[in-house]
Amino acid sequence: MSLQAEALSVERRGRRLLDGVSVALRPGELLAIVGPNGAGKTTLLSAMAGDLAPSTGSVRLDGRPLVHWTPLALARRRAVMPQASRLGFSLSVRAVVALGRLPYRDRVDPATDAQAVDRALEAADMLHLAQRAYGTLSGGEQQRVQLARVIAQLDMETSNAAPVLLLDEPTASLDLAHAYGVLQLARDLAKRGVAVAAVLHDLSLAYRYSDRVLVLNNGRAEALDTPREVLEAALLRRVFGVEAQVHDDCLVIRGPVLPARRVA
């Protein structure tokens, strides 16, 4: 078993941000969460991470409600990469990534921690910048450091339980090559047994790299299935207001839906 949201609703200040959303993350799978702005994507991810209490419904990890997990036990099973991470003090890139190893300091030796940090830095293509000050990096480079941090937090070497990785817009601020690289890395982690969920704005990336796609619209689940079944022309026109076609297993966004021309 892995992470499961059941009939999840979230209300804040009289506004319903999520309305009865149910979805389960599966080990070995990458789930893309997509939708227009304000659809509830980040709200869903925050609730599934245990950072946001739902108004109704529940989130369970291995069948146990998240509220029954201690913070330490939860940190050893799931890693979360938010949209933005800011530091109030100066740390090197290596030190930031090493923060992901804090949940295991009482279980593993320093050499094992260092190896995990090196593997994570290499996976995120940041090993060559390990000694740089985090604050001197570009936004895209900082994004890749945060990705390395959550990879370091995944305990795939010493635990038999499938870890969970939650990514909120992991390709934001990245150039095209690194955006593809991040999604390929997420897919590779899924193949190793990690249950991965990623909030994405780029529908072509969701189509290319995900195993399933959840479409949110106005806080509700509009569709949940394989990319080919979900990201079809009618839904994209209705939910996103764009015209799209599939060519050779690639999703091509052709542009916004144009108003019908008047006939003189």
Secondary structure, DSSP 8 states (H G I E B T S, - for coil): --EEEEEEEEEETTEEEEEEEEEE--TTEEEEEE-STTSSHHHHHHHHHTSS--SEEEEEETTEEGGGS-HHHHHTTEEEE-S----SS--BHHHHHHGGGGGGTTTS-HHHHHHHHHHHHHHTT-GGGTTSBGGGS-HHHHHHHHHHHHHHH--TTT-SS--EEEEESTTTT--HHHHHHHHHHHHHHHHTT-EEEEE-S-HHHHHHH-SEEEEEETTEEEEEE-HHHHS-HHHIIIII-EEEEEETTEEEEEEE--------
